[in-house]
Amino acid sequence: MTNMHLTLNANPVVAFLKKNPEEFTKEDIIRFITDNGIRMVNFMYPGGDGKLKTLNFVITDGAYLDTILTCGERVDGSSLFSFVEAGSSDLYVIPRYATAFVDPFTEIPTLCMLCSFFDKDGALLASAPEQTLAKACRSFTKVTGMEFHAMGELEYYVIFNDDGRFPAIDQHGYHESAPYAKANEFRAKCMLYIAQAGGKIKYGHSEVGNFVLDGKVYEQNEIEFLPVRAEQAADQLMLAKWVIRNLAYQMGLEVTFAPKITAGKAGSGLHIHMRMMRDGHNCMLENGQLSEDARRMIAGMMMLAPSITAFGNKNPMSYFRLVPHQEAPTNVCWGDRNRSVLVRVPLGWSTGADMCHTANPAQPAADVDTSMKQTVEMRSPDGSADLYQLIAGLCVACRCGFEMKDALEVAERTYVNVNIHDEANKQRLAQLAQLPDSCAASADCLEQQREYYERDGVFSRAMIDSIIANLRSFNDRTLRKDIGHDIKKVLNLVQTYFHCG
């Protein structure tokens, strides 16, 4: 980063230290704390339920501050993760200085840092969420020679009392402006706080979903991130959900990342975009077209799509979203700019046209390399996902594409360029595999495909066992069929899983 970029960085820690976060040292953190009147330090880390946990420290003297920054603290792993046994549950949490940010919600000046888990021997806990993802990324690089990058589209509903003014058109909230979209200011504050916590944001906007139910307005929003290393992408999404919930609580609003709110209305997804990088170059394109490597990557996702739902669709309401005609996928296929498919190849600025000059004739024409913007998008996950498991699972799937001898044939066979839900395309639809329709079915798929995730030691056997057991505990194999479109029963389920993920 240049000095200007560092000074303008939204994160006050970066701006103050004028250093790239990856270069932060313990001395940097202590200097920021002492020079900025920080009175408390928070350690933060994901638990087995996918939510951030917090451990608070009050700063009483320099020696104690040095101790916690060096040694971290001890926590009960069995209370955090179901796959950690109570008999050997002690874990260490050690702060990662690069993740430091100032808590925007506390009256007491507080510095927060994400932590890594270590076992009793002082080694990184192999089955910890962030280590599972790190191992997946290392395995991907070992096989492909490339880095795996990702970013998310975080959708959520904001819920508030209906005052009847400037009503929005039902299910037509996409990119709506105020006053018809009423949560724009809330979203803008969320974006600012997320950026201050280190999040790399692409943009934010209101989404399709909006409706009124029992005197409450339900307004769907989205915050989309920029592609970064996959480990960073998971951290950023985790912190973003924490920010959105805390700001909503502070402002007297309610928010939910639940995949479905009510029958017949748009659900909330968590689409994940991915790209492969080598020496700073995006390997998704070749001569302006999707590269063979990108198609191999997609083929791997086609093969493991049924079990990826075990990481990205974690409660029964997830499968009320994965139904036809609701902009959510139901079949294993991919295509260009096609929102009826599971994996979409979005517009990637690959035309070579200088649109900036055309729109702004006073701007001199230029030959700009826009290849960095090309990604592919997995559209099945939702807000119930375990972020580290999900992105690790996608990374494994993309790696598997390079290990498949018939990857390019699989990619060709699963490509569609039509709306597969149109009546005219029912024959093509019948040729495609379907995604699981319940947590129980998803668990079955993971059981059948678990060897791919356990290969190279990425997912621990205990973690896979734990995921399967949790999914089967919902006992929902026929739930979607049993409930159908009974709105009262759907709403009861929504409330049960309202604060998922």
Number of C-alpha atoms within 10 A of each C-alpha: 11 9 12 10 14 20 17 13 19 19 22 20 28 23 17 17 16 19 18 17 19 10 9 19 13 15 11 15 20 16 13 18 21 11 10 13 11 17 15 19 24 22 25 22 25 25 17 21 15 20 19 17 16 15 13 13 16 14 16 10 8 10 9 13 19 15 11 17 19 12 12 19 16 16 15 15 23 17 15 17 20 18 21 20 13 12 7 12 18 17 21 23 24 23 25 21 20 18 20 25 23 21 20 18 13 10 7 13 16 23 23 23 22 23 20 21 26 20 19 13 9 10 10 18 19 19 23 26 25 25 21 23 28 19 20 31 24 18 19 23 18 12 12 18 14 20 21 26 23 25 29 26 24 22 26 28 26 21 22 18 13 14 10 10 8 11 16 20 12 13 16 14 21 16 14 17 13 13 12 14 22 19 22 19 11 15 21 15 14 23 23 15 24 26 19 21 25 24 24 21 19 13 13 20 21 26 23 22 22 26 21 17 12 7 11 13 21 23 26 28 26 23 23 22 22 17 24 19 17 24 22 19 23 25 19 25 24 20 21 22 22 16 22 23 18 18 20 18 12 11 10 10 16 17 22 26 27 26 33 29 26 23 17 14 16 22 28 31 30 27 22 26 25 26 27 28 17 13 9 10 12 20 22 25 22 14 7 13 12 19 14 16 20 25 22 26 30 31 31 25 29 26 22 24 27 25 26 29 28 32 27 28 31 27 27 26 29 28 25 25 30 27 15 13 16 16 17 22 25 26 28 23 29 29 21 17 14 17 20 26 30 24 29 21 21 17 13 19 16 18 12 12 12 14 13 14 13 12 9 10 10 9 10 10 13 11 8 10 10 13 19 19 17 22 26 26 22 22 24 28 28 36 28 27 26 27 30 27 26 21 31 30 28 28 29 29 28 29 27 24 27 22 15 16 11 12 23 20 13 20 25 13 14 20 19 19 13 16 17 25 16 11 9 11 12 12 10 12 19 11 12 17 16 15 23 24 24 29 28 24 21 26 28 19 21 25 16 12 16 19 14 18 24 16 13 14 16 23 27 18 15 13 21 21 16 17 21 22 13 18 23 18 11 15 13 20 17 12 17 16 11 11 13 12 14 11 14 12 14 20 16 12 17 20 11 13 21 19 15 21 24
